[in-house]
């Protein structure tokens, strides 16, 4: 069970693409690309990500993807690289560009694109929140629910979305400290 409604999100992106005022040919290509992904067994979440990225990228150009020159593809990748996005976001957008042009049979336009991650994008231990800071957050929280949320997130290392679908029966309530 997920707290996210991926079907609703996918429908919303499809509507945004359908209503977009960029190149009409790109709208058709995006929907054909979507069908290709579903036909190849990709999940709604994966297709949602690709469609969201393509919706942004298509807004950057007046040229149909299928007739782009190398310089236009380079301009798209340059815009991605120059953005202040996180390294993983840049990676995902460049991967979307590569998948699109591979699907279009235009590998020569994208063979130069490197999608490897920069190694220095990891957080250093001193940049992470300390156990003492977590304890202060728990103490500062007024509602027991908020104390529990902070404690569970820290203790499990889960993301908030993972915690949202957590079931009480999956928890091992040992070493509980009364407040």
N, C-alpha and C positions, 0 to 999 in steps of 0.2 A: 504494500500500500504506500502510495506517495502523497505528500502534501501538495504536490504540484499538479496542476491540470494541464498536462502536455498537449492533449487534444485541443483544448481551448486556445492555448498559446499558438499552436500550429495554425489553427483556423484564423487567428488574428494576424499572423504574419502573411498567410495566403491572401487575406483581404487587403493588407497593406501593399503587397506586390501587385495585386489586381487593380488597385486604385492609384498606383504610382504614376507619376507623370514623366517617367523616363522612357527611353527608347522602347517602342512597342515590341520590337523583335526580342529584346532582352526579357520582357515579361513572358513571352511565349517560351523562350529558352529556359528560363528559370522553372517554369511549370513542367517542361519536358524533362529537365534535370531532376526535379522532384520525383516524377514517375519512375525514372531510371533508378533512383535510390531505393524507392519502395519495392520495385521489381527485384532488386538485388538484396532485399531483406534487411535494410537499415531500419532502425527503430524510429519512432516519432521524435524522440529526443535528438537523435543524430540529424535527421532531416530538418528539424526545426532550427538547429544551429547553422546548417548550410544555407537554408533559405534566409535566415536573418542576416547572415554575412553577405549573401548575394544581393539582398535588398539594399544594403548600405553601399556596396561596391557599384551596383548599377546606377545609383544616384550620382556617382562621381563622373559619369561619362555619357556622352550623347551618341557614342558609337556602339553598334551591335557587337556583342562579344564575338560572334562568328566571323566578323570582318576586321577585327582589331589587328593593328600592326604591332610589331615588337615594341616600338617606342611607347605605345599606349599601355601595353601590359607593364612595361617598366615604370611608367608614371603611376599606375595603380599600386605596384609593389613599393615604390618610393614613398607614396602617401602613407602606406601602412607602416613602413619603417620609420618615417619621420613623426608619426603620431606619438602621443604620450601614453599609449596603451601599455598594459603589462606585456611582458615577453610572451606569455602563453597566448594572449589575445592576438598578438602579431603572428605567432606561429599558426594559430587556427585560421586566421584570414588568409595567410599565404598558402596554407594547405587547401583552402577552399578554391583559391585561384588555380592552383595546380590541378585539382580534381576537375574543375570546370573545363579547363583547356585540354586536358587529357581526354575527357569525354567528348569534346568537340573535335578531336583528332588533330589538335594543333600543338603537339608536344614540342615542336621546334621553338615555339614562343615562350615556353616556360622551363626548358631544360636547365637554364642558368639559375633558377630560383633555389636558394638554400633555405631550408626550413629547420635547420638544427638550432637548438637552444644555446644561448650564451650561458656559460657555466657560472658566471658571477651573479646570476639572478636569484640565488638561494639566500635565505635569511640567515644571518649570523646568530649564534646563541645569544649574544648581548642585545640583539634586536627583538627577541621574543619576549613575551610577557613572563615575568618571574612568578615563582610559587608565592612569594611574599605579596606581590601585587594582586594575585588571585585571592589570597586570604583577605586582603583589604577590601576587594570588591565584594566578597561574600559578606563581610562585616558591615559594609556600607549599605548593602541592599536592605530595604525595609520589609519587603514582603517575603515570606518563606519560599514562595514559588520562584522568585527571582534568585534567591540564594541557591535554591536547588538547580536552577537552569545553569548558573555559572559553574557550580560544583560539578555537575554532570558533564558539561562541555569540556571542562578542564580534565576531569578524571578519565574520560573516554577518548578524548582527542577527536570527537565527532564534529562534523559540520552541523550548523543549525538545521539544515534540511534533513540530515540523517537523524537528528534528535527528534524532529517533528514526527517521524514515522516509527519511533522507538516504542516498544511495548514493555509494560512494567514486568511482565513475566520473563523477559529476557535479561533483566537486571539481577545482579547478585548483590544483595544489600548486606554486605559484611563490613566490619570496621566502621560502623556508623558512629559519628561523634555527635552527641546531643548538643543543642545550642542553648 
